[in-house]
Amino acid sequence: MRLAAKTLTLGAVMLATLVGGYLAMVSFRQDRELPVGGIRLSVSPGHKGALDLYVPLVDWGARFEAIRLPVRLRVDLRTVDRAALQRLADGGELGLQETRREARDAIAGYLLALIAITTGAAVALGLLTAFAVRHGRGPKLRYTTATAIGTAIAVAITLIVLLPPRGEIDTPQYYAYGADIPRALDAVASVRRSGRALDQELDAQLVGLARLVTEPANRTPTEGRPRITLASDLHNNVLALPILERAAGRGPVFFVGDLTDRGSPLETTLTRRIVRTGRPFVFVSGNHDSDSLQFQLARDGAIVLTEQGRLQADGQYGRVVNTVAGLRVAGYGDPFQRRAREGFADRYRPVPTLQQQQAFADWLRPIRNDVDVILTHEPGLLAVARDEIEQAPPTQPLVFLVGHTHTASLERITPNVTVINGGSVGAGGTGNLAEEDPTEIGLARFIYDRAQPFAPLAADLVSIDPGTGAATARRERLDSTAP
């Protein structure tokens, strides 16, 4: 009984010491001034060890897994120096190396103060507890105080060894907390970058931040604006449908082809529930889809667009240009779409012929100024139309939504003509999931202003590693002049 009482007393002292150190660590913050503005340094325990650089102004951050202790060392940019950012936005230099040096000094100073305060608080609460729990059956005071001091020293050593960032800080993971971009998005998953490349990337991010701060009037807020989810190339991978449904959030889904691999009745039965992922669900065929698949989707309530017009449930065709979610939309089916009467045989060719490209351009020309968004699966169909657009740009914005490549991309043909590819929402199909380097799950969200004239605002390109669940996201503003 006496031994148990002593053990319990020493345990209480040790626990109190640890609690004192923990409370000090989570509550201690420090503000410092850098050339770019004011930063706040803090520590958030209970996470995978990382150095977090976060900019609340744009709800954007970069994470470096360079800390071995299970805490996040946070560096938040709280205020900005408008003069410095104005120089940067105007093409001047910031002095990146000086900023980095001052940031390292600020972090080092904060860590020294944090370790000292944490150790002091641990000792104080530990000794206070040691005096408070003295009793006849317990251990002598010199043992309880030694326990408090020893535990505090162990805490200090742990912080000194494991808390400071170690190694090369050159593999950032980007993340955001806002509603517009999924949380904890890794912009770089496995690529090791050189210091020069990281400098260039940081410069680019700072320039973007500078322009956002110094030219706020040129940015239309995207919060609350209408948006659509762009997806393509499911290739029968129905496991990805919940991801698409969550991303759509009961909003419109524009699906740009290759829902299946052959468009056969069996595959149609397997994938037709995709119609429920969007309100509404808009579809154009890809080279892996079929005419019978189109008819079934139309009967299930999808808005099926073809170059002949909207396919009706009875097999007839309606208008070529349809209004969907406040957008004037038209679609062009893939010329290599499979046919039921041919046994769903593969008709695909790697490159659309010149005649097929010309046919697309001929179809687009009379409706070009009466439509906001064009859906077509094969980007190669745009070649002839692209030349015409470059020579005589349309008078109003025009957005092409494409697929087929399985790679997310965004291209500005002219300042007001954009091509968006969300990648493959099915990660290239279930057969690719077993590959050593599988295709990423990809989709995009297009944000716009439906007021007349139609105004594209931004596109979010999102990719998800099907093996680890790690995701990448990139937002491109569309309401500025193309580079």
C-alpha positions as CSV (number, residue, x, y, z in Angstrom):
1,M,0.0,0.0,0.0
2,R,2.8,2.4,0.9
3,L,4.6,1.6,-2.4
4,A,1.5,2.2,-4.4
5,A,0.9,5.6,-2.7
6,K,4.5,6.6,-3.5
7,T,4.1,5.5,-7.1
8,L,0.8,7.3,-7.5
9,T,2.3,10.5,-6.0
10,L,5.3,10.4,-8.4
11,G,3.0,9.7,-11.3
12,A,0.8,12.7,-10.4
13,V,3.8,15.0,-10.2
14,M,5.1,13.7,-13.6
15,L,1.6,14.2,-15.1
16,A,1.3,17.7,-13.8
17,T,4.7,18.6,-15.2
18,L,3.7,17.3,-18.6
19,V,0.4,19.1,-18.5
20,G,2.1,22.4,-17.5
21,G,4.5,22.1,-20.4
22,Y,1.7,21.2,-22.8
23,L,-0.5,24.1,-21.8
24,A,2.4,26.6,-22.2
25,M,3.3,25.2,-25.6
26,V,-0.2,25.4,-27.1
27,S,-0.9,28.9,-25.7
28,F,2.4,30.6,-26.5
29,R,2.3,32.7,-29.7
30,Q,4.7,35.3,-31.0
31,D,4.3,38.1,-33.6
32,R,7.3,39.2,-35.7
33,E,7.8,41.6,-38.6
34,L,9.3,40.5,-42.0
35,P,9.9,42.5,-45.2
36,V,6.6,41.1,-46.6
37,G,4.6,41.8,-43.5
38,G,3.8,40.6,-40.0
39,I,3.8,36.9,-39.1
40,R,2.4,35.0,-36.1
41,L,4.3,31.9,-34.9
42,S,2.5,29.1,-32.9
43,V,2.5,25.4,-32.3
44,S,-0.4,23.0,-32.8
45,P,0.2,19.5,-31.2
46,G,-1.5,16.3,-32.2
47,H,-0.7,16.3,-35.9
48,K,1.9,14.7,-38.2
49,G,5.0,16.8,-37.7
50,A,5.2,19.7,-40.2
51,L,6.1,23.3,-40.8
52,D,3.0,25.2,-41.9
53,L,3.2,28.4,-43.8
54,Y,-0.3,29.9,-44.1
55,V,-1.7,33.1,-45.6
56,P,-5.2,33.7,-44.2
57,L,-5.8,36.5,-46.7
58,V,-6.0,34.1,-49.6
59,D,-6.8,31.0,-47.5
60,W,-3.8,29.2,-48.9
61,G,-0.9,27.4,-47.2
62,A,2.2,25.3,-47.8
63,R,3.2,22.4,-45.6
64,F,6.6,20.9,-45.2
65,E,7.0,17.6,-43.4
66,A,10.3,18.6,-41.8
67,I,9.5,18.1,-38.1
68,R,9.8,14.8,-36.3
69,L,7.7,15.8,-33.2
70,P,3.9,15.2,-33.7
71,V,3.2,19.0,-33.8
72,R,2.7,21.6,-36.5
73,L,4.9,24.7,-36.3
74,R,2.6,27.3,-37.8
75,V,3.8,30.5,-39.5
76,D,0.8,32.6,-40.4
77,L,1.1,35.8,-42.5
78,R,-1.2,38.1,-40.5
79,T,-0.5,41.5,-42.2
80,V,1.1,42.5,-45.5
81,D,3.5,45.4,-46.3
82,R,1.6,47.1,-49.2
83,A,4.7,49.0,-50.3
84,A,6.8,45.8,-50.7
85,L,3.9,44.0,-52.5
86,Q,3.3,46.9,-54.8
87,R,7.0,46.8,-55.8
88,L,6.6,43.1,-56.4
89,A,3.4,43.4,-58.4
90,D,5.1,46.1,-60.5
91,G,7.9,43.8,-61.4
92,G,10.4,44.8,-58.7
93,E,12.3,42.4,-56.5
94,L,11.4,41.5,-53.0
95,G,14.8,40.3,-51.7
96,L,13.8,36.6,-51.3
97,Q,17.0,35.5,-49.6
98,E,16.8,38.3,-47.0
99,T,13.2,37.4,-46.3
100,R,14.1,33.8,-45.9
101,R,17.0,34.7,-43.5
102,E,14.7,36.9,-41.4
103,A,12.0,34.2,-41.4
104,R,14.6,31.6,-40.2
105,D,15.8,33.9,-37.5
106,A,12.2,34.6,-36.4
107,I,11.5,30.8,-36.3
108,A,14.7,30.1,-34.3
109,G,13.9,32.9,-31.8
110,Y,10.4,31.7,-31.4
111,L,11.5,28.1,-30.8
112,L,14.1,29.1,-28.2
113,A,11.5,31.2,-26.3
114,L,8.9,28.3,-26.7
115,I,11.3,25.7,-25.3
116,A,12.2,28.0,-22.4
117,I,8.6,28.9,-21.5
118,T,7.4,25.3,-21.9
119,T,10.2,24.0,-19.7
120,G,9.6,26.8,-17.1
121,A,5.9,26.1,-17.0
122,A,6.4,22.4,-16.7
123,V,8.8,22.9,-13.8
124,A,6.5,25.4,-12.1
125,L,3.4,23.2,-12.2
126,G,5.4,20.1,-11.4
127,L,7.0,21.7,-8.2
128,L,3.6,23.1,-7.2
129,T,2.1,19.7,-7.4
130,A,5.1,18.1,-5.6
131,F,4.5,20.5,-2.6
132,A,0.7,20.0,-2.8
133,V,0.8,16.2,-2.6
134,R,3.2,15.9,0.4
135,H,2.0,13.5,3.0
136,G,3.4,11.0,5.5
137,R,3.1,7.9,3.4
138,G,4.3,9.5,0.2
139,P,7.8,9.9,-1.1
140,K,10.1,12.6,0.4
141,L,9.9,16.1,-1.1
142,R,13.4,15.7,-2.7
143,Y,12.1,12.8,-4.7
144,T,9.0,14.5,-6.0
145,T,10.8,17.7,-6.8
146,A,13.5,15.7,-8.6
147,T,10.7,14.0,-10.6
148,A,9.3,17.4,-11.6
149,I,12.7,18.8,-12.6
150,G,13.7,15.5,-14.4
151,T,10.5,15.4,-16.4
152,A,10.8,19.0,-17.3
153,I,14.4,18.4,-18.5
154,A,13.2,15.5,-20.5
155,V,10.5,17.7,-22.1
156,A,13.2,20.3,-23.0
157,I,15.5,17.7,-24.5
158,T,12.6,16.3,-26.6
159,L,11.7,19.7,-27.9
160,I,15.3,20.6,-28.7
161,V,15.9,17.4,-30.6
162,L,12.6,16.9,-32.4
163,L,10.9,20.3,-32.8
164,P,13.3,22.4,-35.0
165,P,12.8,21.7,-38.7
166,R,15.4,19.3,-40.1
167,G,16.7,18.5,-43.6
168,E,15.9,20.2,-46.9
169,I,12.6,22.1,-46.9
170,D,11.9,21.7,-50.6
171,T,8.8,19.5,-51.0
172,P,5.7,21.6,-50.3
173,Q,2.2,20.4,-49.9
174,Y,-0.4,23.0,-50.6
175,Y,-3.7,23.1,-48.7
176,A,-6.7,25.4,-48.1
177,Y,-9.5,25.6,-45.5
178,G,-12.1,27.4,-47.5
179,A,-15.2,26.0,-49.1
180,D,-13.9,26.5,-52.7
181,I,-11.0,24.1,-52.5
182,P,-10.9,20.7,-50.7
183,R,-8.9,20.6,-47.5
184,A,-5.3,19.6,-47.1
185,L,-4.5,19.4,-50.8
186,D,-1.0,18.4,-51.7
187,A,0.3,20.3,-54.7
188,V,3.5,18.3,-54.9
189,A,3.3,14.7,-53.7
190,S,6.6,13.0,-54.5
191,V,8.7,15.3,-56.7
192,R,12.0,16.5,-55.1
193,R,12.6,20.1,-56.2
194,S,15.8,22.1,-56.4
195,G,16.3,25.2,-54.3
196,R,16.1,27.3,-57.5
197,A,12.8,25.7,-58.5
198,L,11.4,26.4,-55.1
199,D,12.6,30.0,-55.2
200,Q,10.8,30.4,-58.6
201,E,7.7,28.9,-57.2
202,L,7.7,31.0,-54.1
203,D,8.3,34.1,-56.2
204,A,5.3,33.2,-58.3
205,Q,3.1,32.8,-55.3
206,L,4.3,36.1,-53.8
207,V,3.6,37.9,-57.1
208,G,0.1,36.4,-57.1
209,L,-0.5,37.5,-53.6
210,A,0.9,40.9,-54.3
211,R,-1.5,41.4,-57.3
212,L,-4.4,40.2,-55.2
213,V,-3.6,42.7,-52.5
214,T,-2.8,45.7,-54.7
215,E,-5.5,45.1,-57.3
216,P,-8.6,43.9,-55.4
217,A,-11.0,45.8,-57.7
218,N,-10.0,43.5,-60.6
219,R,-11.2,40.4,-58.8
220,T,-14.8,39.4,-58.7
221,P,-15.6,37.4,-55.5
222,T,-16.3,33.8,-56.3
223,E,-18.2,33.0,-53.0
224,G,-21.8,32.4,-53.7
225,R,-21.4,32.4,-57.5
226,P,-22.9,29.5,-59.6
227,R,-20.6,26.7,-60.4
228,I,-20.6,23.4,-62.2
229,T,-18.6,20.2,-61.7
230,L,-16.7,18.9,-64.8
231,A,-15.9,15.2,-65.1
232,S,-15.0,12.7,-67.8
233,D,-13.4,9.3,-68.5
234,L,-15.0,7.2,-65.7
235,H,-14.4,4.1,-67.8
236,N,-16.8,2.0,-65.7
237,N,-15.0,2.8,-62.4
238,V,-18.2,3.1,-60.3
239,L,-16.1,3.3,-57.2
240,A,-15.4,6.9,-58.1
241,L,-19.1,7.9,-58.2
242,P,-19.4,8.9,-54.5
243,I,-16.4,11.2,-55.0
244,L,-18.1,12.9,-58.0
245,E,-21.4,13.1,-56.1
246,R,-19.7,14.8,-53.0
247,A,-17.8,17.2,-55.3
248,A,-21.0,18.2,-57.1
249,G,-22.8,18.9,-53.9
250,R,-26.3,18.6,-55.5
251,G,-25.2,21.0,-58.3
252,P,-24.9,20.6,-62.0
253,V,-22.5,17.9,-63.4
254,F,-21.1,18.3,-67.0
255,F,-19.7,14.9,-68.1
256,V,-17.5,15.1,-71.2
257,G,-17.5,11.5,-72.4
258,D,-16.1,8.0,-71.8
259,L,-18.5,6.9,-69.1
260,T,-17.9,3.3,-70.2
261,D,-15.3,1.2,-72.0
262,R,-17.6,-0.1,-74.8
263,G,-21.0,1.4,-74.3
264,S,-22.5,-2.1,-74.1
265,P,-25.9,-2.8,-72.4
266,L,-24.1,-4.4,-69.4
267,E,-21.9,-1.4,-68.9
268,T,-24.8,0.9,-69.3
269,T,-26.7,-0.9,-66.5
270,L,-23.6,-0.6,-64.4
271,T,-23.0,3.2,-64.8
272,R,-26.4,4.7,-65.5
273,R,-26.8,5.7,-61.9
274,I,-24.3,8.5,-62.6
275,V,-27.3,10.5,-63.7
276,R,-28.1,11.0,-60.0
277,T,-24.8,12.7,-59.3
278,G,-25.8,16.0,-60.9
279,R,-28.8,18.3,-60.8
280,P,-28.9,18.3,-63.8
281,F,-26.5,15.8,-65.4
282,V,-25.3,16.9,-68.8
283,F,-23.6,14.4,-71.1
284,V,-21.7,14.2,-74.4
285,S,-20.4,11.0,-75.7
286,G,-16.7,9.9,-75.9
287,N,-15.0,7.3,-78.1
288,H,-15.6,4.6,-75.5
289,D,-19.4,5.3,-75.3
290,S,-22.1,4.2,-77.7
291,D,-25.4,5.5,-79.3
292,S,-27.4,3.1,-77.1
293,L,-25.8,4.4,-74.0
294,Q,-26.8,7.9,-75.0
295,F,-30.5,6.9,-75.5
296,Q,-30.6,5.2,-72.1
297,L,-29.1,8.2,-70.3
298,A,-31.7,10.5,-72.1
299,R,-34.5,8.2,-70.9
300,D,-33.1,8.4,-67.4
301,G,-33.3,12.2,-67.4
302,A,-29.8,13.3,-68.4
303,I,-29.4,16.2,-70.8
304,V,-27.6,14.4,-73.6
305,L,-26.1,16.9,-76.1
306,T,-25.1,16.0,-79.7
307,E,-24.1,18.0,-82.7
308,Q,-27.6,17.4,-84.0
309,G,-29.2,18.9,-80.9
310,R,-30.4,17.6,-77.5
311,L,-31.3,13.9,-77.6
312,Q,-34.9,13.4,-76.3
313,A,-36.1,10.3,-74.6
314,D,-38.1,9.4,-77.7
315,G,-35.1,9.5,-79.9
316,Q,-35.8,12.8,-81.5
317,Y,-33.5,15.8,-81.3
318,G,-34.2,19.2,-79.8
319,R,-32.3,22.5,-79.9
320,V,-28.6,22.6,-80.4
321,V,-28.1,25.4,-77.9
322,N,-29.7,24.7,-74.5
323,T,-29.8,26.8,-71.3
324,V,-28.4,24.8,-68.3
325,A,-27.7,26.4,-64.9
326,G,-27.9,29.9,-66.5
327,L,-25.4,28.9,-69.3
328,R,-26.0,28.6,-73.0
329,V,-24.6,25.2,-73.7
330,A,-24.0,23.0,-76.8
331,G,-22.3,19.7,-77.2
332,Y,-20.6,17.7,-79.9
333,G,-20.5,13.9,-79.7
334,D,-17.2,12.1,-80.4
335,P,-16.8,11.1,-84.0
336,F,-15.5,7.7,-82.9
337,Q,-18.4,6.8,-80.7
338,R,-19.3,3.1,-80.9
339,R,-22.5,1.8,-82.5
340,A,-24.8,-0.9,-81.3
341,R,-25.5,-2.1,-84.8
342,E,-21.8,-2.7,-85.3
343,G,-21.6,-4.8,-82.1
344,F,-19.9,-1.9,-80.2
345,A,-16.7,-2.4,-82.2
346,D,-13.8,0.0,-81.6
347,R,-13.8,2.8,-84.2
348,Y,-11.1,4.9,-82.5
349,R,-8.2,6.6,-84.3
350,P,-5.4,8.4,-82.3
351,V,-6.0,11.7,-84.1
352,P,-9.2,13.1,-85.6
353,T,-9.0,13.5,-89.3
354,L,-8.8,16.9,-91.0
355,Q,-12.3,16.3,-92.3
356,Q,-13.6,15.7,-88.7
357,Q,-11.8,18.8,-87.4
358,Q,-13.3,20.8,-90.2
359,A,-16.7,19.4,-89.5
360,F,-16.5,20.5,-85.9
361,A,-15.4,24.0,-87.0
362,D,-18.3,24.2,-89.5
363,W,-20.7,23.2,-86.7
364,L,-19.3,25.7,-84.3
365,R,-19.1,28.7,-86.6
366,P,-22.8,29.7,-86.8
367,I,-23.4,29.3,-83.0
368,R,-20.2,30.6,-81.7
369,N,-21.6,34.0,-80.6
370,D,-24.8,32.4,-79.2
371,V,-23.2,29.9,-76.8
372,D,-21.2,30.2,-73.5
373,V,-20.0,26.6,-73.1
374,I,-19.1,23.9,-75.6
375,L,-18.7,20.2,-74.5
376,T,-16.7,17.8,-76.6
377,H,-14.7,14.8,-75.6
378,E,-11.8,14.9,-78.0
379,P,-9.5,18.1,-77.6
380,G,-8.0,17.3,-81.0
381,L,-11.3,18.2,-82.7
382,L,-10.6,21.9,-81.9
383,A,-7.6,22.3,-84.1
384,V,-9.3,24.0,-87.1
385,A,-11.7,25.9,-84.9
386,R,-8.7,27.1,-82.8
387,D,-7.1,28.6,-85.8
388,E,-10.3,30.5,-86.7
389,I,-10.7,31.7,-83.1
390,E,-7.1,33.0,-83.0
391,Q,-7.5,34.8,-86.2
392,A,-10.9,36.3,-85.3
393,P,-11.6,36.0,-81.6
394,P,-15.3,35.9,-80.5
395,T,-16.7,39.1,-79.0
396,Q,-17.7,37.4,-75.8
397,P,-16.3,34.7,-73.5
398,L,-16.3,31.1,-74.7
399,V,-15.4,28.0,-72.6
400,F,-14.6,24.6,-74.1
401,L,-15.0,21.6,-71.7
402,V,-13.0,18.5,-72.9
403,G,-11.7,15.2,-71.7
404,H,-10.0,12.1,-73.2
405,T,-6.4,12.9,-72.2
406,H,-6.9,11.8,-68.5
407,T,-4.8,14.8,-67.6
408,A,-6.2,17.9,-65.9
409,S,-5.3,21.1,-67.8
410,L,-6.4,24.7,-68.5
411,E,-5.5,26.6,-71.6
412,R,-6.3,30.1,-72.7
413,I,-6.6,30.2,-76.5
414,T,-7.3,34.0,-76.4
415,P,-8.0,36.3,-73.5
416,N,-11.7,35.3,-73.5
417,V,-11.6,31.7,-74.9
418,T,-10.6,28.9,-72.4
419,V,-10.2,25.1,-72.7
420,I,-10.7,23.2,-69.4
421,N,-9.9,19.5,-69.0
422,G,-10.7,17.9,-65.6
423,G,-8.7,14.7,-66.1
424,S,-10.2,11.2,-65.5
425,V,-12.7,11.0,-62.7
426,G,-12.4,7.2,-62.9
427,A,-8.6,7.2,-62.6
428,G,-8.4,5.8,-66.2
429,G,-10.7,2.9,-65.2
430,T,-10.5,0.1,-62.6
431,G,-7.9,-1.8,-64.6
432,N,-5.4,1.1,-64.0
433,L,-5.7,1.0,-60.2
434,A,-3.4,-2.0,-60.0
435,E,-0.7,-0.2,-61.9
436,E,2.5,0.8,-60.0
437,D,1.8,4.5,-61.0
438,P,-2.0,4.7,-61.5
439,T,-3.7,7.6,-63.2
440,E,-5.0,10.1,-60.6
441,I,-8.7,10.7,-60.1
442,G,-9.4,14.1,-61.7
443,L,-12.2,16.5,-61.9
444,A,-12.7,20.3,-62.2
445,R,-15.1,22.9,-61.0
446,F,-16.0,25.9,-63.1
447,I,-17.2,29.1,-61.4
448,Y,-18.9,31.8,-63.4
449,D,-21.2,34.8,-63.3
450,R,-24.4,34.2,-65.2
451,A,-25.2,37.9,-65.5
452,Q,-25.2,39.1,-69.1
453,P,-22.7,39.0,-70.6
454,F,-21.6,35.6,-69.3
455,A,-18.4,35.9,-67.3
456,P,-16.1,33.0,-66.4
457,L,-14.5,33.6,-63.0
458,A,-12.3,30.7,-62.0
459,A,-11.6,27.0,-62.5
460,D,-10.4,24.6,-59.8
461,L,-8.5,21.6,-61.1
462,V,-8.5,18.7,-58.5
463,S,-6.6,15.5,-58.7
464,I,-6.7,12.6,-56.1
465,D,-4.2,9.8,-55.7
466,P,-6.4,6.6,-55.7
467,G,-3.8,4.8,-53.6
468,T,-3.2,7.2,-50.8
469,G,-6.1,9.6,-51.1
470,A,-3.7,12.6,-51.2
471,A,-5.1,15.3,-53.4
472,T,-3.8,18.3,-55.5
473,A,-5.7,21.4,-56.4
474,R,-5.0,24.4,-58.5
475,R,-7.2,27.5,-58.9
476,E,-7.0,29.5,-62.1
477,R,-8.7,32.8,-62.3
478,L,-10.4,33.4,-65.6
479,D,-11.5,37.0,-65.1
480,S,-8.1,38.4,-66.0
481,T,-6.1,38.8,-69.2
482,A,-4.5,35.6,-70.4
483,P,-0.7,35.6,-70.1
